[in-house]
Structure formats: C-alpha cells, structure tokens
Amino acid sequence: MDFSFFIHMERVDNKSSVKELYEEYIELCLIADKGGFKTIWNGEHHGMNFTISPNPFLGLIDLSHRTKNVNLGTATIVAPFWHPIKLAEESAMADIITKGKLQIGIARGAYSYEYERLGGSELDAFSAGEALREIVPAIQNLWKGNYEHNGKHWSFPKTTSSPKPYQEPHPPIWIAARDPNSHDFALKNNCNVQVTPLWLGDAEVLSLMDKFNSACQSNSHIPRPKIMLLRHTYVAETEKEILQGSQDISKFYCYFGAWFKNELPVVDGLIQELSEDEMAKIEMYSPYNMRKNQVIGTPEEVINRVKYCQELGYDEYSYWVDSCMSFEQKKKSLELFIEKVMPAFE
C-alpha cells in the first residue's frame, strides 16, 4: 500500500500570516518527501481561510522545484469552476513543469459558499455533479486533440490542448467518490477513485470500499483502477497528546460543519468564531467520537487502524494533516508516522 500526504494552509483566526502558513506548509511537505510518501495532495478552495488554496497547480509547481521523490496531486480540482480547455491546458503545463509527476484529482465540490460566489445562482451540488461528469471526458479528448464539444455546461468548436501533457497518454485522473454512481463513472472513464469517510469511522471505510467493489463487479471488463483512502491521522506518544489531538480534530470538524452549513457570517475570509459551548453541543464531532473514528493514537494503534484499511483492499492511504493543530503538533505526528508507522508496511 502506498502512503500519500494531504495538506492545505488552514486557519480559523488571523493569528498567523499566510506567509507563515506557507512556510510551514513547505516544511511539512519536505518532511513527507524525504520520509517516503508517494504523493503530496493539495486541493482547491476560494474565499475561505479555513482551507487556503485558490489554485493547487501553483503550490504543486513550487513543490516540484523543492522536492525530489514525490508525485504531486490536486485533491481536488472543483470541476464546475473550470472551463475544460483551461483545465486541460493548465494541467498539461503543470505536468510538463513537474516532469510527469502530476496526478489530477477532480470533484464536484462541496461548499455552497463557494458555489454562490463562483457558480452563480443556478449552481448547486446536483449541477456540479453534472459538470464533473461532463468535464472529465472533455479534457481527456482535448489531450488527444481536435475535439469539438457540445454539452450542457460548455460548448466550443474543434480544439486541441496546447500544450499536451508530459505523461502518455495523460496524467492519472482520480475522481472523488461517495455514491455508487460516482464510482461507476470513474471506472467507465478510466479514472482512479478517492474516498474519504470524513468524521465517520471504520463502518464508513468499509461501506466506501463495498461501493467501489460493486462498481468493479458491474464493470468487470474494465481493469480495476486504484482506490485511495483519505483519513485524518494523528500519531502521539502519550495519552495527554492523544486527548489534545482529538480535541483539535473535533474543532476542525466543528468549523468544517459551520462552513458546510453556510449560515454564519464571514468577514475577511474567516467565519464567525465558534465558542467552546457551541462546539461542545455538536456530539458527532466530539473529541470522544474523533478519538474513536479517526486514525488517532500511539504508533501501534495507528498501525492496526491502517492495516485494517490495507486488508480491505485500499491501494493508497492518504495522511490528512489539516486539523486545527499547531505546526509543532503536526510536525511531530508526521515524523512519528514516518519513523514508527510506515516501516510496518515495508
């Protein structure tokens, strides 16, 4: 099983500058590169200091000049915010600059806050899913060349991506999938699959794999693609550290839920601060549930949790570092994961 690293710049207040956050982001990525991770993933978000990444290609290209070993992936491009020609060309250029290290993850997006600002009044989760299913075959054909498109969301005359990608026939594409239709779409379009249980536990990890396996059985004539599991991960040495990590990831999900519901005011990219009492009332994100559901614990505990994922058939385990933790906590956990956990899978 491969290991990858999923990271954004993140903040819920303005105590740290973006410059400081970027320097910390780079340092963690360099640790992951030296530590043997196969890929570093970075997503796309807009207007949200909670996850700062307006164009993942920019950060990945910078990383390509600093790292030596890792692939560099978008997890994920938000399909409805791109024109197919622009996405085909920018990703091809990034593939050339990174010398064929690019991986392209694509999703429909999740936050109505972003839909309202970049997609106009008509864009919602359903139409965003339509855009995802339209843009993937479009960029694949643009890379082939001389492609004319007449779709619901985009139309354009015969066009060829300029440039074409470094990799042949193109960089691997990964589809963020939750429902069975998304898994089925990925297989039928020769794409790999990314899944995340978010705040849920091993039952969801199993359910997502069952959906993937069902799609593989329904498309048995298509070679099995890869499937990646994205999970919040925190490795610690003491119970005190584990408790603090559980509390921090609980806070992360409380803010995730606030952004997702899109009900609180946002000023300068920061959503209204949540009080300790407000967060304590959200049982599904409680520190107890995070300790139980996320991959949090001593190296031995984390090894056992990750081995369960391996036994289910996941090809890649992605260590999700966004967590409302301090940089020092993130760094120590990542180093422990490299030193104590990854060797158990060699």
Order of alpha helices (4+ residues) and beta strands (2+ residues): beta-alpha-beta-alpha-beta-alpha-beta-alpha-alpha-beta-beta-beta-alpha-beta-alpha-beta-alpha-beta-beta-alpha-alpha-beta-alpha-beta-alpha
